[in-house]
Amino acid sequence: MAAAKKAPVPEELQEQLVPYQGAQKEAIENHDTAKEVLASIKAMEIVDDASFKEAADILKQVKTWTKELEGKRDSVTKPLNAVLTVIRGWFKPTLDTLSQAEASLKHSIAGYELMARAKNEAAMKAMAEAAQAKDMPGVSLAVSGIVGTPKVAGLNVRKVLKWRVVDASQVPREYLSIDPSKVDAAVTAAKGTITPVPSIPGIEFYEDSVVSARS
């Protein structure tokens, strides 16, 4: 599968990135080397103690290299992120206030739409009943109760079906899901006890190997 092409840097950013061209050059050069290292690692086979030790040594070297590159990256990005945090802080109070204003308006508009819909449904029902009874004044009265909602350019109000849980014990099993954090908590709680493997119906516990390395 061909590698995805990176999007070109917008012209308005190119000038601002000039001070970081050294970091860009180093990042590109390291990537070429990293791809060569990855290719050699994928070709490795651990078949004995010697190849196991070699793989462990390479793993530590990769960890060290990763830390060095992360440090160089952070030396550039941390000051920029600090500036971004300050600038975002300037605008956050006003944007939060406007967000509340938008939410309040949407709530009021949706409330009016629901009210109008309920009144119109009641009016249509009354009109049908009056028509069936051949009560023409009743039909006219029912029609007069119909509420119109004005059309505003750029504003769209649509019906959306939502849901809420009213009785969790009645929800069918296929709509439920396992909470991984609770299972992991049970595993942690069982460590060091007489039964270090928790017993949870429907869940099988098995051992896996996790490799960690220090550079």
C-alpha positions in Angstrom: 0.0 0.0 0.0 1.4 3.4 -1.0 2.1 5.8 1.8 -0.4 8.7 2.0 1.0 12.0 0.6 1.4 14.8 3.1 -0.6 17.9 2.5 1.6 20.8 1.4 2.3 23.5 4.0 0.0 26.5 3.4 1.9 29.6 2.1 0.9 31.7 5.0 2.7 29.3 7.4 5.9 28.8 5.4 7.4 32.1 6.5 6.5 31.3 10.2 8.2 27.9 9.9 11.6 29.3 8.7 13.1 29.4 12.2 12.3 25.7 12.6 13.9 24.5 9.4 16.8 22.9 11.3 14.3 20.8 13.3 12.5 19.9 10.1 15.7 18.7 8.4 16.7 16.6 11.4 13.2 15.1 11.6 13.3 14.1 8.0 16.8 12.6 8.2 15.9 10.7 11.3 12.8 9.3 9.6 14.9 7.8 6.8 17.2 6.2 9.3 14.3 4.9 11.4 12.7 3.2 8.3 16.0 1.4 7.7 16.1 0.3 11.3 12.5 -0.9 11.2 13.2 -2.9 8.1 16.1 -4.7 9.7 14.1 -5.3 12.9 11.2 -6.9 10.9 13.8 -9.2 9.2 15.2 -10.3 12.6 14.3 -13.7 14.1 14.8 -14.5 17.7 15.9 -18.1 17.8 18.3 -18.4 20.7 19.8 -16.6 23.7 22.2 -14.5 21.5 19.5 -13.2 19.2 17.2 -12.6 22.2 19.9 -10.4 23.8 20.6 -8.6 20.6 16.9 -7.8 20.2 16.8 -6.5 23.8 19.8 -4.3 23.2 18.2 -2.9 20.0 15.0 -2.2 21.9 16.9 -0.2 24.5 18.6 1.8 21.7 15.3 2.5 20.1 13.9 3.7 23.4 16.9 6.0 23.9 16.6 7.4 20.4 12.8 7.9 20.9 13.5 9.9 24.1 16.1 12.1 22.4 13.8 12.9 19.5 10.9 13.6 21.9 13.1 16.0 23.8 14.1 17.9 20.7 10.5 18.0 19.5 9.3 19.3 22.9 12.0 21.9 23.0 10.2 23.5 20.0 6.6 22.7 20.7 6.4 23.4 24.4 7.0 27.2 24.1 4.5 27.3 21.2 1.9 25.4 23.2 2.4 27.7 26.1 1.7 30.7 23.9 -1.3 29.0 22.4 -2.7 28.3 25.9 -2.4 32.0 26.8 -4.0 33.2 23.6 -6.8 30.7 23.9 -7.3 31.9 27.5 -7.9 35.5 26.1 -10.9 34.3 24.0 -12.3 31.5 26.2 -14.5 33.6 28.5 -16.2 35.4 25.6 -16.6 32.2 23.5 -18.0 30.4 26.5 -20.5 33.2 27.1 -21.5 33.1 23.4 -21.8 29.3 23.5 -24.3 29.7 26.4 -26.2 32.4 24.5 -26.4 30.1 21.5 -27.6 27.1 23.6 -30.2 29.3 25.3 -31.6 30.6 22.0 -31.7 27.1 20.5 -33.5 25.8 23.6 -36.1 28.6 23.3 -36.6 28.1 19.5 -36.9 24.3 19.9 -39.4 24.8 22.8 -41.6 27.1 20.6 -41.4 24.5 17.8 -42.5 21.7 20.1 -45.3 23.9 21.4 -46.5 24.8 17.9 -46.4 21.2 16.8 -48.4 20.0 19.8 -51.0 22.8 19.2 -51.3 21.9 15.5 -51.7 18.2 16.2 -54.5 19.0 18.6 -56.1 21.4 16.1 -55.9 18.8 13.3 -57.5 16.2 15.6 -60.3 18.7 16.6 -60.8 19.6 12.9 -61.1 16.0 11.9 -63.6 15.3 14.7 -65.6 18.4 13.8 -65.7 17.5 10.1 -66.8 14.0 10.9 -69.7 15.5 13.0 -70.4 17.9 10.1 -69.8 20.8 12.6 -68.5 23.5 10.2 -68.2 26.2 12.9 -66.1 23.7 14.9 -63.9 23.1 11.8 -63.4 26.8 11.5 -62.5 27.1 15.1 -60.1 24.2 14.9 -58.4 25.8 11.8 -58.0 29.1 13.7 -56.0 27.2 16.3 -53.3 26.2 13.8 -50.0 27.9 14.6 -47.5 28.8 11.8 -43.8 28.8 12.3 -42.0 31.5 10.3 -39.3 30.5 7.8 -36.0 32.2 8.6 -33.0 32.0 6.2 -30.2 30.0 7.7 -32.3 28.4 10.4 -33.4 24.8 10.3 -35.5 23.1 12.9 -35.8 19.3 12.5 -37.2 16.5 14.6 -34.6 14.2 16.1 -35.5 11.0 17.9 -33.6 10.8 21.2 -33.6 8.3 24.1 -33.1 8.0 27.8 -32.8 5.0 30.2 -35.9 4.8 32.5 -35.2 1.2 33.8 -31.8 -0.3 33.2 -32.9 -3.7 34.3 -35.3 -4.0 31.4 -32.8 -3.1 28.7 -32.1 -6.2 26.5 -28.6 -7.7 26.7 -27.7 -6.8 23.1 -27.8 -3.1 24.0 -25.4 -3.5 26.9 -21.6 -3.4 26.9 -18.8 -4.5 29.2 -17.1 -1.8 31.2 -13.4 -2.6 30.7 -12.3 -0.3 33.5 -14.4 -2.3 36.1 -12.9 -5.6 34.9 -9.4 -4.1 35.1 -10.2 -2.8 38.6 -11.2 -6.4 39.6 -7.9 -7.7 38.3 -6.0 -5.1 40.2 -7.9 -5.8 43.4 -7.2 -9.5 43.1 -3.4 -9.1 42.9 -1.6 -10.3 45.9 -4.6 -12.2 47.3 -5.2 -15.9 47.7 -7.1 -15.9 44.4 -5.1 -13.6 42.2 -7.4 -14.2 39.2 -10.9 -12.8 39.7 -14.0 -14.8 38.9 -16.5 -13.1 36.6 -19.1 -15.2 34.8 -18.8 -14.9 31.1 -15.2 -13.6 31.2 -12.1 -15.7 30.6 -8.8 -14.5 32.1 -5.6 -15.5 30.4 -1.9 -14.5 30.7 -0.1 -12.5 28.1 3.5 -11.2 27.9 4.1 -7.4 28.1 7.6 -6.2 27.3 9.0 -3.1 28.9 12.4 -1.6 28.5 14.4 1.3 30.0 16.8 3.3 27.8 
